[in-house]
Amino acid sequence: MDKTFIKDMLVRGIIGIRDWEREKPQDILINVTVFSDMRRAVEADDIEHCVDYSALAKKIQAHAETAARLTVEALAGDLAEICLREKGVTKTIVRVEKPGAVRFAKSVGVEIERSNDE
């Protein structure tokens, strides 16, 4: 299966369970891979047959900045659903991280994998 990816998208949003985490936006690092069959896109050289990663990135960013989820797991699930609604996407891997959330760690987060056949 072919892949389209969005790597290291840094957005700011409310995420976390502690009161102080709910007060102001913090950095959220997002990586997304979507799987689709790109053969028609390769042959036609036409965006109509491609995953529009620019449009997808805007949807991901808008949701992450406004969702105000308590957990990275919930946000990752939301983003996976957004990805799976895109035309031609059959599977996605979504990684959501909170840089600097744990002392002595560069980042912490989750990675989930979802498909349309689940």
Phi, psi and omega in degrees: 000146182272156186231143167239138182227153171238119189248131173056048175282118181258117178236169177237128180201171177277123176204134179138163184259343183274150182306316183293335178285341182270353186277322182215152181299148175230167181293137174228125180257127186235133172233134183226135169236129175242143183251135178203169176268112185264008184302315179295321179297320179295314182291316186275336185052049187223128181302335180302335182254009182252160166283123181279091186293333177293313178295319179297316179300320179296320178295317179297313181299312182300317181292314183297326181282342186241349187291327180052049180284156178280324185236153175293332177299314180295317179296317178300320178297317176302313184293325177297318178298318178300315181297318184289345176279348181289142181302127176087348182280127181251340184204154177214151170237125182237130176241127178238127182232152172245096180299136176073010183288334180239130181303137179073007176240137177296322183197158171224155179175196180225157173228127179236155179234128180224153176221162181290344181269007179275000000 
